[in-house]
Amino acid sequence: MSSRSKSSKISWPTKDVMKQIYDQSLWGGKELDFYSGIGSHDPMVVNIYVKTVTDFLNSHDHKMTICDIGCGDFNIGQHIFKYSKKYFAIDIVEELIERNKIKFKTKNLEFLCLDIANDVLPKADVIIIRQVLQHLSNNEIQQILNRLKTCKYIILTEHLPVGDFTPNTNKIASQGIRLKQQSGVDILSAPFNFKVKKEDVLNEIVLKNGPGKIKTSLFTL
């Protein structure tokens, strides 16, 4: 293999990776300005997710502050923010955040362009991370988890293989996920061993039009 071929496999900064994904419509939706993939637009997946998350939020006698990290095109967040006291929607792609600021305007909603692995996150009761960690390296995942230990709840969604799999095979940040390696992100397993008081599985959706399942867990810290 030539040195040029080797250099092509060197990971880009995550911000550049995510910008390229949207610029080149690598998750689909070429007819749209921004598109966060079928996982954010498949009605079966979206409707079940929104219901289970809003049911959890409505089970409390007060509204909570939510931080949605990796909010994407906000096709899902737009159905959830009204159940919050304050909703911070964060993404690393500046053009996407600026578009969201124009498209979605309300007083309890704030969009922020941040690198969630390196920047300070707003304080929140609930952290939402929906199909974000699966695109990142283990090092970035660990950096993110280190920033989440002060919240009360984490609602984490990951695309996983059906059946047994090897958790947390490492990868570079990219549009792809660990599914081809029969792997997926499990923050309770090594190398992360994230400490929680309790895990409740909110839903698991086995995909009809693709491999794997979408699993959403509620972690109480």
C-alpha positions in Angstrom: 0.0 0.0 0.0 1.4 3.4 -0.9 1.9 6.2 1.6 -0.8 8.1 -0.1 -3.3 5.3 0.4 -2.3 5.0 4.1 -2.8 8.8 4.6 -6.3 8.6 3.2 -7.3 6.5 6.2 -6.2 9.1 8.7 -9.3 10.3 10.5 -10.5 13.8 9.9 -11.7 16.2 12.6 -15.2 15.2 13.5 -16.5 18.6 12.5 -15.2 18.2 9.0 -16.7 14.7 8.8 -20.1 15.8 9.8 -20.1 18.8 7.5 -19.2 16.6 4.6 -22.0 14.2 5.4 -24.5 17.0 5.1 -22.9 18.8 2.2 -22.8 15.6 0.1 -26.1 14.1 1.5 -24.3 10.9 2.5 -27.3 10.0 4.7 -29.7 10.6 1.9 -32.3 13.4 1.4 -30.5 15.0 -1.6 -33.6 17.1 -2.3 -33.5 18.7 1.2 -31.1 21.3 2.6 -30.2 19.1 5.6 -31.2 15.5 6.3 -30.1 13.5 9.3 -30.9 10.1 7.9 -33.7 7.6 7.8 -33.4 6.9 11.5 -34.6 10.5 12.1 -37.4 10.3 9.4 -38.8 6.7 9.3 -42.3 7.2 10.8 -42.3 3.9 12.6 -39.1 4.7 14.4 -39.9 8.4 15.0 -43.4 7.9 16.3 -42.4 5.2 18.8 -39.4 7.2 20.0 -41.3 10.4 20.4 -44.1 8.7 22.4 -41.8 6.9 24.8 -39.7 10.0 25.5 -42.7 12.3 26.0 -44.3 9.7 28.2 -41.2 9.7 30.4 -41.1 13.5 30.5 -44.9 13.7 31.3 -44.4 11.2 34.2 -42.8 14.0 36.2 -44.8 16.7 38.0 -42.5 19.4 36.7 -40.8 20.2 33.4 -37.1 19.6 33.2 -34.2 21.2 31.3 -33.1 19.0 28.4 -29.9 19.0 26.4 -30.2 17.3 23.0 -26.6 16.6 21.9 -26.3 15.9 18.2 -29.8 17.4 17.4 -29.3 17.1 13.6 -32.0 18.5 11.4 -34.4 18.6 14.4 -37.0 16.5 12.8 -37.4 14.6 16.1 -36.6 17.3 18.6 -39.4 19.5 17.2 -41.9 17.1 18.7 -40.2 17.0 22.2 -39.0 20.5 23.1 -42.4 21.7 24.2 -42.4 19.3 27.1 -39.3 20.9 28.5 -38.7 23.9 30.8 -35.7 24.7 28.6 -34.4 22.8 25.6 -30.8 23.1 24.4 -30.3 21.6 20.9 -26.6 21.1 20.0 -24.8 20.1 16.9 -21.3 20.5 15.6 -22.2 21.7 12.1 -22.5 25.5 12.2 -24.6 25.8 9.0 -27.1 23.3 10.3 -27.4 25.2 13.6 -28.0 28.5 11.8 -30.6 26.9 9.6 -32.4 25.4 12.7 -32.3 28.8 14.4 -34.3 30.3 11.5 -36.7 27.4 11.1 -37.6 26.7 14.7 -38.1 29.7 17.0 -39.6 29.7 20.5 -38.6 31.1 23.8 -37.7 27.9 25.6 -35.6 26.6 22.7 -31.9 27.4 22.1 -29.6 26.1 19.4 -25.9 26.0 20.0 -23.0 25.0 17.8 -20.6 23.0 20.0 -18.2 20.1 19.8 -19.7 17.8 22.4 -16.4 15.9 22.9 -14.5 19.0 23.8 -16.8 22.0 24.7 -18.6 22.7 27.9 -22.2 21.6 27.7 -25.2 23.5 29.3 -26.4 22.1 32.6 -29.5 19.9 32.2 -31.6 17.4 34.0 -32.0 15.2 30.9 -29.4 14.5 28.2 -30.7 13.1 24.9 -28.2 11.4 22.7 -29.9 9.9 19.7 -27.8 7.8 17.3 -24.7 10.0 17.7 -22.2 7.9 19.6 -22.4 5.2 17.0 -20.6 7.4 14.5 -17.7 8.4 16.8 -14.4 6.9 18.0 -14.1 5.3 21.4 -11.9 8.2 22.5 -14.6 10.7 21.6 -17.3 8.7 23.3 -15.3 8.6 26.5 -14.8 12.4 26.4 -18.5 12.9 26.0 -19.4 10.5 28.8 -17.0 12.4 31.1 -19.2 15.5 30.6 -22.5 13.8 31.4 -22.0 12.7 35.0 -23.8 15.7 36.5 -27.2 15.2 34.9 -30.1 13.1 36.4 -31.1 11.2 33.3 -29.6 10.1 30.0 -31.8 9.0 27.1 -29.5 7.1 24.8 -30.4 5.6 21.4 -28.1 3.3 19.4 -28.3 1.2 16.2 -27.2 -2.2 17.3 -27.0 -5.8 15.8 -29.8 -8.2 16.6 -28.6 -10.9 18.9 -25.2 -11.2 20.5 -22.5 -8.7 19.5 -19.1 -7.5 20.5 -19.6 -4.1 22.2 -17.5 -1.0 21.4 -15.3 -2.1 18.5 -13.2 1.1 17.9 -13.6 3.1 14.7 -12.8 6.6 13.4 -15.5 9.2 13.2 -17.5 8.6 10.0 -20.9 8.4 8.4 -20.9 4.6 9.1 -21.4 2.7 12.3 -20.1 -0.5 13.9 -22.9 -2.8 12.5 -20.7 -4.3 9.8 -18.3 -5.4 12.5 -21.2 -7.1 14.4 -20.6 -4.4 17.0 -22.4 -1.5 18.6 -22.0 1.1 21.4 -22.8 -0.1 25.0 -21.7 2.5 27.5 -22.0 0.1 30.4 -19.4 -2.3 28.9 -15.6 -1.9 28.5 -13.7 0.3 27.8 -16.3 2.8 29.1 -17.8 1.0 32.1 -20.1 4.0 32.6 -21.6 4.0 36.1 -25.4 4.4 36.5 -27.9 3.7 39.2 -30.4 2.0 36.8 -31.1 1.3 33.1 -34.6 1.0 31.7 -35.1 0.0 28.1 -37.7 2.4 26.7 -38.0 0.7 23.4 -36.3 -1.7 20.9 -37.4 -1.5 17.2 -36.2 -4.3 14.9 -35.8 -2.6 11.5 -37.9 -4.0 8.6 -36.0 -2.2 5.9 -32.4 -2.8 7.1 -30.2 -4.8 9.4 -30.2 -4.4 13.2 -32.4 -2.7 15.7 -32.8 0.7 17.3 -32.6 0.6 21.1 -33.4 3.5 23.4 -32.4 3.3 27.0 -33.1 5.5 30.0 -30.1 5.7 32.4 -30.7 7.1 35.9 -27.5 8.6 37.4 
